[in-house]
Amino acid sequence: MNIYYLDYALNEAELGFIKTTLKKRHGGLCFDDIRQIRVPAVLPAPREDGSYDENIIERLRIARRNLLRTDIEKQAGSPVIWVMPKGAHWGTVFQLAIQELTGYFPFIVLLWRQEGEHLVRSEARFIDNSGMVTHVGGASINS
């Protein structure tokens, strides 16, 4: 199983948390060969108002192109993990592109939270899209 990210890889503690959480929920998945893969991405900059010149279809095409540089198509038919970047908009676009390329919505790892006007790195949170369950530390929150 591969972990894909744009800006920040998981540290050892976060990686351990993800492996433990996945083993509890999906014991049949293999975690011995888990790899973190940075997605090389050149993304368009937003306008001053936060919008983009590219429509959503064009942004999905850009995300797919960047993901294909990682050989993600070899993961077709298997779930992967997506570490949400600071930029939630592009993180969401990449989730959709991952689903198109693998056939599965990815498991999501959230590392950022809003604190006032700033994003701060926080405790890793894991979202299991297959059951829509959120895990934080030892607790599970059913959505």
VMD Tcl script that builds the backbone (N, CA, C; Angstrom):
set m [mol new atoms 429]
animate dup $m
set s [atomselect $m all]
$s set {name element resname resid chain x y z} {
  {N N MET 1 A 0.853 -1.183 0.000}
  {CA C MET 1 A 0.000 0.000 0.000}
  {C C MET 1 A 0.890 1.234 0.000}
  {N N ASN 2 A 0.539 2.185 -0.844}
  {CA C ASN 2 A 1.326 3.408 -0.946}
  {C C ASN 2 A 0.610 4.581 -0.295}
  {N N ILE 3 A 1.430 5.494 0.214}
  {CA C ILE 3 A 0.957 6.760 0.765}
  {C C ILE 3 A 1.453 7.838 -0.189}
  {N N TYR 4 A 0.535 8.638 -0.705}
  {CA C TYR 4 A 0.881 9.707 -1.633}
  {C C TYR 4 A 0.706 11.050 -0.928}
  {N N TYR 5 A 1.617 11.977 -1.197}
  {CA C TYR 5 A 1.530 13.304 -0.584}
  {C C TYR 5 A 2.098 14.349 -1.536}
  {N N LEU 6 A 1.646 15.593 -1.348}
  {CA C LEU 6 A 2.148 16.716 -2.143}
  {C C LEU 6 A 3.251 17.478 -1.422}
  {N N ASP 7 A 3.013 17.804 -0.140}
  {CA C ASP 7 A 3.952 18.692 0.527}
  {C C ASP 7 A 4.678 18.101 1.726}
  {N N TYR 8 A 4.033 17.312 2.560}
  {CA C TYR 8 A 4.679 16.785 3.762}
  {C C TYR 8 A 4.422 15.294 3.917}
  {N N ALA 9 A 5.511 14.532 4.045}
  {CA C ALA 9 A 5.401 13.099 4.326}
  {C C ALA 9 A 5.038 12.914 5.799}
  {N N LEU 10 A 4.580 11.725 6.139}
  {CA C LEU 10 A 4.283 11.402 7.531}
  {C C LEU 10 A 5.584 11.130 8.270}
  {N N ASN 11 A 5.649 11.564 9.532}
  {CA C ASN 11 A 6.811 11.225 10.339}
  {C C ASN 11 A 6.617 9.806 10.898}
  {N N GLU 12 A 7.591 9.286 11.603}
  {CA C GLU 12 A 7.533 7.896 12.082}
  {C C GLU 12 A 6.342 7.649 13.013}
  {N N ALA 13 A 6.053 8.593 13.907}
  {CA C ALA 13 A 4.918 8.425 14.826}
  {C C ALA 13 A 3.601 8.406 14.050}
  {N N GLU 14 A 3.453 9.306 13.093}
  {CA C GLU 14 A 2.227 9.355 12.292}
  {C C GLU 14 A 2.082 8.093 11.445}
  {N N LEU 15 A 3.180 7.635 10.890}
  {CA C LEU 15 A 3.158 6.418 10.090}
  {C C LEU 15 A 2.755 5.219 10.950}
  {N N GLY 16 A 3.284 5.153 12.176}
  {CA C GLY 16 A 2.903 4.083 13.104}
  {C C GLY 16 A 1.422 4.129 13.432}
  {N N PHE 17 A 0.893 5.326 13.660}
  {CA C PHE 17 A -0.535 5.500 13.943}
  {C C PHE 17 A -1.382 5.004 12.775}
  {N N ILE 18 A -0.987 5.350 11.564}
  {CA C ILE 18 A -1.747 4.938 10.385}
  {C C ILE 18 A -1.716 3.422 10.235}
  {N N LYS 19 A -0.549 2.820 10.392}
  {CA C LYS 19 A -0.437 1.359 10.281}
  {C C LYS 19 A -1.302 0.664 11.328}
  {N N THR 20 A -1.255 1.146 12.557}
  {CA C THR 20 A -2.056 0.547 13.643}
  {C C THR 20 A -3.542 0.687 13.351}
  {N N THR 21 A -3.956 1.858 12.920}
  {CA C THR 21 A -5.368 2.101 12.620}
  {C C THR 21 A -5.841 1.212 11.480}
  {N N LEU 22 A -5.046 1.109 10.441}
  {CA C LEU 22 A -5.429 0.275 9.299}
  {C C LEU 22 A -5.489 -1.206 9.676}
  {N N LYS 23 A -4.561 -1.660 10.503}
  {CA C LYS 23 A -4.570 -3.071 10.919}
  {C C LYS 23 A -5.830 -3.395 11.708}
  {N N LYS 24 A -6.281 -2.458 12.548}
  {CA C LYS 24 A -7.507 -2.665 13.329}
  {C C LYS 24 A -8.725 -2.758 12.415}
  {N N ARG 25 A -8.767 -1.888 11.412}
  {CA C ARG 25 A -9.946 -1.794 10.546}
  {C C ARG 25 A -9.895 -2.717 9.329}
  {N N HIS 26 A -8.690 -2.966 8.824}
  {CA C HIS 26 A -8.535 -3.699 7.565}
  {C C HIS 26 A -7.365 -4.667 7.686}
  {N N GLY 27 A -7.472 -5.618 8.569}
  {CA C GLY 27 A -6.387 -6.553 8.845}
  {C C GLY 27 A -5.897 -7.316 7.634}
  {N N GLY 28 A -6.704 -7.458 6.595}
  {CA C GLY 28 A -6.304 -8.204 5.415}
  {C C GLY 28 A -5.379 -7.444 4.483}
  {N N LEU 29 A -5.218 -6.133 4.701}
  {CA C LEU 29 A -4.329 -5.352 3.842}
  {C C LEU 29 A -2.883 -5.546 4.279}
  {N N CYS 30 A -1.969 -5.469 3.345}
  {CA C CYS 30 A -0.546 -5.644 3.619}
  {C C CYS 30 A 0.096 -4.291 3.920}
  {N N PHE 31 A 0.789 -4.216 5.052}
  {CA C PHE 31 A 1.416 -2.955 5.458}
  {C C PHE 31 A 2.929 -3.066 5.539}
  {N N ASP 32 A 3.479 -4.239 5.222}
  {CA C ASP 32 A 4.920 -4.429 5.321}
  {C C ASP 32 A 5.675 -3.590 4.299}
  {N N ASP 33 A 5.107 -3.434 3.131}
  {CA C ASP 33 A 5.800 -2.725 2.059}
  {C C ASP 33 A 5.224 -1.330 1.821}
  {N N ILE 34 A 4.715 -0.707 2.871}
  {CA C ILE 34 A 4.113 0.616 2.739}
  {C C ILE 34 A 5.208 1.623 2.355}
  {N N ARG 35 A 4.927 2.412 1.328}
  {CA C ARG 35 A 5.883 3.410 0.841}
  {C C ARG 35 A 5.216 4.772 0.785}
  {N N GLN 36 A 5.991 5.800 1.123}
  {CA C GLN 36 A 5.512 7.168 0.978}
  {C C GLN 36 A 6.087 7.724 -0.323}
  {N N ILE 37 A 5.205 8.249 -1.158}
  {CA C ILE 37 A 5.605 8.728 -2.477}
  {C C ILE 37 A 5.166 10.173 -2.645}
  {N N ARG 38 A 6.134 11.030 -2.890}
  {CA C ARG 38 A 5.804 12.440 -3.128}
  {C C ARG 38 A 5.306 12.593 -4.562}
  {N N VAL 39 A 4.191 13.280 -4.719}
  {CA C VAL 39 A 3.641 13.552 -6.040}
  {C C VAL 39 A 4.310 14.825 -6.552}
  {N N PRO 40 A 5.112 14.706 -7.613}
  {CA C PRO 40 A 5.728 15.914 -8.161}
  {C C PRO 40 A 4.645 16.732 -8.848}
  {N N ALA 41 A 4.420 17.927 -8.364}
  {CA C ALA 41 A 3.282 18.689 -8.876}
  {C C ALA 41 A 3.663 20.126 -9.172}
  {N N VAL 42 A 3.264 20.561 -10.338}
  {CA C VAL 42 A 3.302 21.973 -10.705}
  {C C VAL 42 A 1.850 22.357 -10.909}
  {N N LEU 43 A 1.356 23.189 -10.004}
  {CA C LEU 43 A -0.063 23.529 -10.012}
  {C C LEU 43 A -0.252 25.003 -10.346}
  {N N PRO 44 A -1.334 25.326 -11.045}
  {CA C PRO 44 A -1.598 26.730 -11.351}
  {C C PRO 44 A -1.886 27.525 -10.085}
  {N N ALA 45 A -1.486 28.755 -10.105}
  {CA C ALA 45 A -1.742 29.637 -8.967}
  {C C ALA 45 A -3.155 30.204 -9.068}
  {N N PRO 46 A -3.794 30.394 -7.922}
  {CA C PRO 46 A -5.127 31.004 -7.961}
  {C C PRO 46 A -5.033 32.506 -8.215}
  {N N ARG 47 A -6.139 33.056 -8.657}
  {CA C ARG 47 A -6.249 34.514 -8.787}
  {C C ARG 47 A -6.277 35.116 -7.385}
  {N N GLU 48 A -6.294 36.419 -7.304}
  {CA C GLU 48 A -6.339 37.098 -6.007}
  {C C GLU 48 A -7.572 36.725 -5.198}
  {N N ASP 49 A -8.687 36.449 -5.878}
  {CA C ASP 49 A -9.923 36.115 -5.165}
  {C C ASP 49 A -10.007 34.625 -4.795}
  {N N GLY 50 A -8.951 33.849 -5.127}
  {CA C GLY 50 A -8.926 32.433 -4.786}
  {C C GLY 50 A -9.473 31.512 -5.856}
  {N N SER 51 A -10.038 32.063 -6.927}
  {CA C SER 51 A -10.569 31.242 -8.014}
  {C C SER 51 A -9.439 30.882 -8.987}
  {N N TYR 52 A -9.757 30.005 -9.914}
  {CA C TYR 52 A -8.766 29.551 -10.895}
  {C C TYR 52 A -9.250 29.824 -12.304}
  {N N ASP 53 A -8.304 30.039 -13.206}
  {CA C ASP 53 A -8.641 30.177 -14.618}
  {C C ASP 53 A -9.129 28.839 -15.172}
  {N N GLU 54 A -8.577 27.733 -14.657}
  {CA C GLU 54 A -8.911 26.389 -15.129}
  {C C GLU 54 A -10.213 25.923 -14.473}
  {N N ASN 55 A -11.085 25.303 -15.264}
  {CA C ASN 55 A -12.305 24.754 -14.660}
  {C C ASN 55 A -11.964 23.438 -13.961}
  {N N ILE 56 A -12.930 22.835 -13.293}
  {CA C ILE 56 A -12.671 21.645 -12.489}
  {C C ILE 56 A -12.190 20.474 -13.346}
  {N N ILE 57 A -12.679 20.354 -14.566}
  {CA C ILE 57 A -12.244 19.274 -15.458}
  {C C ILE 57 A -10.764 19.446 -15.794}
  {N N GLU 58 A -10.353 20.671 -16.069}
  {CA C GLU 58 A -8.942 20.936 -16.364}
  {C C GLU 58 A -8.071 20.692 -15.139}
  {N N ARG 59 A -8.572 21.053 -13.945}
  {CA C ARG 59 A -7.797 20.817 -12.714}
  {C C ARG 59 A -7.670 19.328 -12.436}
  {N N LEU 60 A -8.714 18.537 -12.729}
  {CA C LEU 60 A -8.618 17.075 -12.584}
  {C C LEU 60 A -7.583 16.506 -13.560}
  {N N ARG 61 A -7.559 17.014 -14.772}
  {CA C ARG 61 A -6.575 16.567 -15.761}
  {C C ARG 61 A -5.159 16.853 -15.266}
  {N N ILE 62 A -4.948 18.025 -14.679}
  {CA C ILE 62 A -3.641 18.397 -14.129}
  {C C ILE 62 A -3.259 17.449 -12.989}
  {N N ALA 63 A -4.204 17.172 -12.100}
  {CA C ALA 63 A -3.931 16.261 -10.978}
  {C C ALA 63 A -3.596 14.866 -11.487}
  {N N ARG 64 A -4.376 14.351 -12.441}
  {CA C ARG 64 A -4.099 13.022 -13.005}
  {C C ARG 64 A -2.707 12.967 -13.623}
  {N N ARG 65 A -2.362 13.993 -14.383}
  {CA C ARG 65 A -1.047 14.040 -15.029}
  {C C ARG 65 A 0.067 13.971 -13.974}
  {N N ASN 66 A -0.083 14.725 -12.896}
  {CA C ASN 66 A 0.923 14.713 -11.839}
  {C C ASN 66 A 0.979 13.354 -11.140}
  {N N LEU 67 A -0.180 12.749 -10.882}
  {CA C LEU 67 A -0.212 11.434 -10.234}
  {C C LEU 67 A 0.406 10.355 -11.113}
  {N N LEU 68 A 0.203 10.449 -12.416}
  {CA C LEU 68 A 0.755 9.433 -13.322}
  {C C LEU 68 A 2.284 9.429 -13.313}
  {N N ARG 69 A 2.897 10.508 -12.892}
  {CA C ARG 69 A 4.364 10.560 -12.767}
  {C C ARG 69 A 4.858 9.658 -11.638}
  {N N THR 70 A 3.953 9.217 -10.779}
  {CA C THR 70 A 4.329 8.345 -9.657}
  {C C THR 70 A 4.067 6.878 -9.957}
  {N N ASP 71 A 3.583 6.566 -11.143}
  {CA C ASP 71 A 3.181 5.197 -11.508}
  {C C ASP 71 A 1.994 4.710 -10.689}
  {N N ILE 72 A 1.112 5.615 -10.290}
  {CA C ILE 72 A -0.053 5.240 -9.482}
  {C C ILE 72 A -0.962 4.264 -10.222}
  {N N GLU 73 A -0.887 4.230 -11.541}
  {CA C GLU 73 A -1.755 3.312 -12.279}
  {C C GLU 73 A -1.459 1.857 -11.909}
  {N N LYS 74 A -0.279 1.581 -11.367}
  {CA C LYS 74 A 0.045 0.219 -10.901}
  {C C LYS 74 A -0.771 -0.139 -9.660}
  {N N GLN 75 A -1.385 0.835 -9.020}
  {CA C GLN 75 A -2.214 0.618 -7.832}
  {C C GLN 75 A -3.686 0.417 -8.196}
  {N N ALA 76 A -3.993 0.383 -9.479}
  {CA C ALA 76 A -5.386 0.208 -9.909}
  {C C ALA 76 A -5.964 -1.051 -9.279}
  {N N GLY 77 A -7.153 -0.913 -8.709}
  {CA C GLY 77 A -7.812 -2.027 -8.042}
  {C C GLY 77 A -7.414 -2.185 -6.589}
  {N N SER 78 A -6.576 -1.290 -6.081}
  {CA C SER 78 A -6.130 -1.349 -4.687}
  {C C SER 78 A -6.295 0.013 -4.028}
  {N N PRO 79 A -6.637 0.023 -2.750}
  {CA C PRO 79 A -6.737 1.308 -2.052}
  {C C PRO 79 A -5.350 1.892 -1.775}
  {N N VAL 80 A -5.286 3.208 -1.709}
  {CA C VAL 80 A -4.064 3.922 -1.349}
  {C C VAL 80 A -4.415 4.946 -0.276}
  {N N ILE 81 A -3.401 5.582 0.257}
  {CA C ILE 81 A -3.580 6.618 1.279}
  {C C ILE 81 A -3.159 7.949 0.674}
  {N N TRP 82 A -3.947 8.980 0.941}
  {CA C TRP 82 A -3.660 10.332 0.461}
  {C C TRP 82 A -3.497 11.241 1.664}
  {N N VAL 83 A -2.337 11.894 1.770}
  {CA C VAL 83 A -2.090 12.874 2.830}
  {C C VAL 83 A -2.534 14.222 2.294}
  {N N MET 84 A -3.566 14.769 2.910}
  {CA C MET 84 A -4.084 16.060 2.447}
  {C C MET 84 A -3.033 17.145 2.634}
  {N N PRO 85 A -2.795 17.932 1.593}
  {CA C PRO 85 A -1.838 19.038 1.706}
  {C C PRO 85 A -2.475 20.218 2.437}
  {N N LYS 86 A -1.671 21.220 2.674}
  {CA C LYS 86 A -2.188 22.447 3.288}
  {C C LYS 86 A -3.315 23.034 2.452}
  {N N GLY 87 A -3.157 22.993 1.153}
  {CA C GLY 87 A -4.173 23.536 0.244}
  {C C GLY 87 A -5.297 22.534 0.047}
  {N N ALA 88 A -6.366 22.674 0.814}
  {CA C ALA 88 A -7.456 21.693 0.786}
  {C C ALA 88 A -8.117 21.588 -0.585}
  {N N HIS 89 A -8.161 22.676 -1.325}
  {CA C HIS 89 A -8.799 22.622 -2.646}
  {C C HIS 89 A -8.090 21.595 -3.528}
  {N N TRP 90 A -6.780 21.732 -3.671}
  {CA C TRP 90 A -6.036 20.788 -4.508}
  {C C TRP 90 A -6.047 19.396 -3.896}
  {N N GLY 91 A -6.068 19.310 -2.585}
  {CA C GLY 91 A -6.153 18.002 -1.945}
  {C C GLY 91 A -7.413 17.257 -2.348}
  {N N THR 92 A -8.504 17.975 -2.456}
  {CA C THR 92 A -9.772 17.375 -2.867}
  {C C THR 92 A -9.744 16.982 -4.341}
  {N N VAL 93 A -9.180 17.824 -5.180}
  {CA C VAL 93 A -9.071 17.503 -6.603}
  {C C VAL 93 A -8.229 16.235 -6.784}
  {N N PHE 94 A -7.140 16.116 -6.035}
  {CA C PHE 94 A -6.301 14.930 -6.132}
  {C C PHE 94 A -7.037 13.679 -5.637}
  {N N GLN 95 A -7.879 13.814 -4.619}
  {CA C GLN 95 A -8.680 12.658 -4.163}
  {C C GLN 95 A -9.533 12.120 -5.301}
  {N N LEU 96 A -10.184 13.009 -6.030}
  {CA C LEU 96 A -11.022 12.585 -7.156}
  {C C LEU 96 A -10.185 11.924 -8.250}
  {N N ALA 97 A -9.016 12.488 -8.523}
  {CA C ALA 97 A -8.138 11.904 -9.545}
  {C C ALA 97 A -7.637 10.529 -9.104}
  {N N ILE 98 A -7.331 10.368 -7.822}
  {CA C ILE 98 A -6.899 9.060 -7.307}
  {C C ILE 98 A -8.010 8.039 -7.490}
  {N N GLN 99 A -9.245 8.434 -7.209}
  {CA C GLN 99 A -10.369 7.514 -7.379}
  {C C GLN 99 A -10.489 7.092 -8.838}
  {N N GLU 100 A -10.328 8.018 -9.749}
  {CA C GLU 100 A -10.405 7.692 -11.174}
  {C C GLU 100 A -9.299 6.723 -11.587}
  {N N LEU 101 A -8.099 6.893 -11.038}
  {CA C LEU 101 A -6.947 6.093 -11.462}
  {C C LEU 101 A -6.863 4.728 -10.776}
  {N N THR 102 A -7.379 4.624 -9.545}
  {CA C THR 102 A -7.260 3.357 -8.809}
  {C C THR 102 A -8.583 2.602 -8.700}
  {N N GLY 103 A -9.682 3.319 -8.852}
  {CA C GLY 103 A -10.993 2.691 -8.662}
  {C C GLY 103 A -11.482 2.775 -7.227}
  {N N TYR 104 A -10.707 3.377 -6.341}
  {CA C TYR 104 A -11.059 3.526 -4.926}
  {C C TYR 104 A -10.858 4.962 -4.488}
  {N N PHE 105 A -11.767 5.459 -3.645}
  {CA C PHE 105 A -11.465 6.710 -2.972}
  {C C PHE 105 A -10.359 6.393 -1.973}
  {N N PRO 106 A -9.379 7.261 -1.854}
  {CA C PRO 106 A -8.256 6.950 -0.965}
  {C C PRO 106 A -8.640 7.091 0.508}
  {N N PHE 107 A -7.893 6.364 1.353}
  {CA C PHE 107 A -7.922 6.664 2.775}
  {C C PHE 107 A -7.274 8.042 2.894}
  {N N ILE 108 A -7.742 8.869 3.818}
  {CA C ILE 108 A -7.247 10.242 3.939}
  {C C ILE 108 A -6.545 10.429 5.281}
  {N N VAL 109 A -5.411 11.114 5.235}
  {CA C VAL 109 A -4.732 11.534 6.455}
  {C C VAL 109 A -4.754 13.061 6.474}
  {N N LEU 110 A -5.294 13.613 7.542}
  {CA C LEU 110 A -5.332 15.067 7.732}
  {C C LEU 110 A -4.261 15.444 8.748}
  {N N LEU 111 A -3.418 16.396 8.402}
  {CA C LEU 111 A -2.354 16.853 9.295}
  {C C LEU 111 A -2.513 18.314 9.701}
  {N N TRP 112 A -3.467 18.995 9.080}
  {CA C TRP 112 A -3.599 20.441 9.279}
  {C C TRP 112 A -4.959 20.784 9.852}
  {N N ARG 113 A -4.972 21.813 10.689}
  {CA C ARG 113 A -6.238 22.335 11.194}
  {C C ARG 113 A -6.136 23.852 11.226}
  {N N GLN 114 A -7.288 24.470 11.127}
  {CA C GLN 114 A -7.364 25.930 11.146}
  {C C GLN 114 A -7.312 26.407 12.582}
  {N N GLU 115 A -6.425 27.339 12.845}
  {CA C GLU 115 A -6.341 27.964 14.170}
  {C C GLU 115 A -6.348 29.470 13.942}
  {N N GLY 116 A -7.530 30.066 14.099}
  {CA C GLY 116 A -7.676 31.475 13.751}
  {C C GLY 116 A -7.503 31.651 12.257}
  {N N GLU 117 A -6.564 32.487 11.856}
  {CA C GLU 117 A -6.314 32.719 10.438}
  {C C GLU 117 A -5.206 31.831 9.891}
  {N N HIS 118 A -4.653 30.948 10.730}
  {CA C HIS 118 A -3.494 30.165 10.324}
  {C C HIS 118 A -3.793 28.672 10.318}
  {N N LEU 119 A -3.127 27.974 9.411}
  {CA C LEU 119 A -3.150 26.512 9.423}
  {C C LEU 119 A -1.978 26.049 10.276}
  {N N VAL 120 A -2.235 25.110 11.165}
  {CA C VAL 120 A -1.171 24.560 12.003}
  {C C VAL 120 A -1.163 23.045 11.864}
  {N N ARG 121 A 0.023 22.477 11.938}
  {CA C ARG 121 A 0.130 21.028 11.869}
  {C C ARG 121 A -0.362 20.468 13.196}
  {N N SER 122 A -1.215 19.453 13.105}
  {CA C SER 122 A -1.824 18.895 14.306}
  {C C SER 122 A -1.615 17.389 14.336}
  {N N GLU 123 A -2.199 16.771 15.335}
  {CA C GLU 123 A -2.167 15.317 15.437}
  {C C GLU 123 A -2.798 14.725 14.177}
  {N N ALA 124 A -2.191 13.665 13.645}
  {CA C ALA 124 A -2.721 13.033 12.439}
  {C C ALA 124 A -4.121 12.495 12.693}
  {N N ARG 125 A -4.997 12.738 11.747}
  {CA C ARG 125 A -6.351 12.187 11.770}
  {C C ARG 125 A -6.513 11.346 10.520}
  {N N PHE 126 A -7.177 10.216 10.656}
  {CA C PHE 126 A -7.315 9.256 9.567}
  {C C PHE 126 A -8.783 9.140 9.217}
  {N N ILE 127 A -9.109 9.297 7.943}
  {CA C ILE 127 A -10.485 9.163 7.492}
  {C C ILE 127 A -10.565 7.949 6.585}
  {N N ASP 128 A -11.399 7.016 6.985}
  {CA C ASP 128 A -11.610 5.777 6.242}
  {C C ASP 128 A -12.834 5.980 5.370}
  {N N ASN 129 A -12.615 6.268 4.091}
  {CA C ASN 129 A -13.734 6.553 3.189}
  {C C ASN 129 A -14.608 5.339 2.930}
  {N N SER 130 A -14.086 4.132 3.186}
  {CA C SER 130 A -14.905 2.954 2.940}
  {C C SER 130 A -16.032 2.836 3.951}
  {N N GLY 131 A -15.796 3.301 5.170}
  {CA C GLY 131 A -16.833 3.218 6.193}
  {C C GLY 131 A -17.188 4.561 6.776}
  {N N MET 132 A -16.559 5.616 6.239}
  {CA C MET 132 A -16.756 6.973 6.727}
  {C C MET 132 A -16.582 7.044 8.239}
  {N N VAL 133 A -15.449 6.519 8.702}
  {CA C VAL 133 A -15.097 6.547 10.116}
  {C C VAL 133 A -13.846 7.388 10.264}
  {N N THR 134 A -13.840 8.270 11.237}
  {CA C THR 134 A -12.680 9.096 11.516}
  {C C THR 134 A -11.992 8.572 12.767}
  {N N HIS 135 A -10.662 8.469 12.713}
  {CA C HIS 135 A -9.882 7.999 13.849}
  {C C HIS 135 A -8.925 9.116 14.277}
  {N N VAL 136 A -8.931 9.424 15.567}
  {CA C VAL 136 A -8.004 10.387 16.140}
  {C C VAL 136 A -7.454 9.714 17.372}
  {N N GLY 137 A -6.150 9.473 17.403}
  {CA C GLY 137 A -5.570 8.757 18.533}
  {C C GLY 137 A -6.245 7.417 18.700}
  {N N GLY 138 A -6.800 7.127 19.857}
  {CA C GLY 138 A -7.457 5.842 20.092}
  {C C GLY 138 A -8.958 5.868 19.882}
  {N N ALA 139 A -9.514 7.029 19.532}
  {CA C ALA 139 A -10.977 7.136 19.431}
  {C C ALA 139 A -11.441 7.025 17.977}
  {N N SER 140 A -12.650 6.540 17.800}
  {CA C SER 140 A -13.300 6.482 16.488}
  {C C SER 140 A -14.563 7.296 16.533}
  {N N ILE 141 A -14.796 8.052 15.481}
  {CA C ILE 141 A -16.006 8.864 15.386}
  {C C ILE 141 A -16.713 8.439 14.129}
  {N N ASN 142 A -17.880 7.818 14.268}
  {CA C ASN 142 A -18.651 7.400 13.087}
  {C C ASN 142 A -19.349 8.601 12.485}
  {N N SER 143 A -19.199 8.746 11.182}
  {CA C SER 143 A -19.827 9.876 10.479}
  {C C SER 143 A -21.234 9.526 10.081}
}
mol reanalyze $m
mol bondsrecalc $m
mol representation Tube
mol addrep $m
